[in-house]
Amino acid sequence: MNKALIALATSFTLLAAGTAGAQVGKAASDATDAVQHKIDEKQADSKAKKSGPVGKAVNNVKSGYHKNRAKSSANKAKQALKDAG
């Protein structure tokens, strides 16, 4: 009986640890996405400075998109860490 309870408790502990690990992995993935969007945003800003009027408009839109995606990914990463803890 005691061995069964210990095995059950161990399996629940491992299950909980696996779920937390998955949340931490998701947070890391979202943080990586946020950084990549931030890099893309900076590249679009740089290209906008070097472009003509149409290129500026296009690259400014790209920059805004990547800025919003970076913010969203960062918030998702924060939420995943809160869920893991």
Backbone torsions as a table, in degrees:
resi	resn	phi	psi	omega
1	MET	NA	-47.4	-179.5
2	ASN	-63.4	-38.2	179.3
3	LYS	-64.5	-37.1	178.6
4	ALA	-66.7	-41.6	178.1
5	LEU	-65.8	-40.1	178.3
6	ILE	-64.7	-43.6	178.6
7	ALA	-62.9	-40.7	179.0
8	LEU	-65.4	-44.8	178.8
9	ALA	-63.3	-40.5	178.9
10	THR	-64.2	-41.8	-179.4
11	SER	-66.2	-38.2	176.5
12	PHE	-65.8	-39.2	177.9
13	THR	-62.8	-45.6	178.9
14	LEU	-65.0	-37.6	177.7
15	LEU	-63.5	-44.4	178.9
16	ALA	-64.3	-41.6	178.8
17	ALA	-65.1	-38.5	178.2
18	GLY	-64.4	-40.1	178.7
19	THR	-65.9	-42.8	178.2
20	ALA	-64.4	-40.6	178.7
21	GLY	-63.3	-37.5	177.9
22	ALA	-65.8	-39.1	178.5
23	GLN	-66.5	-38.9	178.0
24	VAL	-66.4	-39.9	176.7
25	GLY	-62.9	-40.1	177.6
26	LYS	-65.0	-40.9	178.3
27	ALA	-62.1	-41.8	179.0
28	ALA	-64.6	-40.6	178.6
29	SER	-63.6	-44.4	179.0
30	ASP	-65.8	-37.2	177.7
31	ALA	-65.6	-38.9	176.8
32	THR	-63.4	-42.6	177.4
33	ASP	-61.0	-41.5	-179.8
34	ALA	-61.8	-42.8	179.9
35	VAL	-65.9	-42.0	179.9
36	GLN	-63.5	-40.2	177.7
37	HIS	-66.0	-36.3	178.7
38	LYS	-64.7	-40.2	177.6
39	ILE	-64.0	-45.8	179.1
40	ASP	-62.4	-36.2	177.2
41	GLU	-62.0	-46.4	-179.4
42	LYS	-64.9	-37.7	178.1
43	GLN	-65.6	-41.1	178.3
44	ALA	-64.7	-39.4	176.5
45	ASP	-61.4	-43.2	-179.7
46	SER	-63.9	-43.9	179.1
47	LYS	-65.8	-34.4	179.7
48	ALA	-63.8	-37.2	179.8
49	LYS	-66.7	-30.1	-176.2
50	LYS	-92.3	-9.1	-172.1
51	SER	-93.9	168.0	172.1
52	GLY	-77.8	-170.4	-175.1
53	PRO	-61.0	-42.0	-179.7
54	VAL	-70.0	-42.8	178.3
55	GLY	-61.5	-37.8	177.7
56	LYS	-61.9	-45.4	-179.1
57	ALA	-62.1	-46.1	-179.3
58	VAL	-62.6	-48.0	-177.4
59	ASN	-70.5	-29.3	175.0
60	ASN	-67.9	-36.9	176.0
61	VAL	-66.2	-43.6	177.9
62	LYS	-60.0	-43.6	-179.5
63	SER	-61.3	-44.0	178.7
64	GLY	-62.8	-40.9	178.1
65	TYR	-60.7	-49.3	-177.8
66	HIS	-67.1	-31.7	176.6
67	LYS	-63.9	-45.2	179.1
68	ASN	-65.7	-41.6	179.3
69	ARG	-65.5	-38.9	178.6
70	ALA	-63.3	-43.1	179.7
71	LYS	-64.7	-42.7	179.7
72	SER	-63.9	-44.2	179.9
73	SER	-64.9	-38.5	178.3
74	ALA	-64.4	-41.3	178.3
75	ASN	-65.7	-38.8	177.1
76	LYS	-63.4	-39.9	179.1
77	ALA	-63.8	-44.1	178.5
78	LYS	-61.2	-43.3	-179.2
79	GLN	-65.7	-39.2	179.1
80	ALA	-64.1	-37.6	177.5
81	LEU	-67.8	-39.1	177.1
82	LYS	-63.8	-40.2	179.8
83	ASP	-66.7	-32.1	-179.7
84	ALA	-73.9	-32.4	-175.5
85	GLY	-82.4	NA	NA
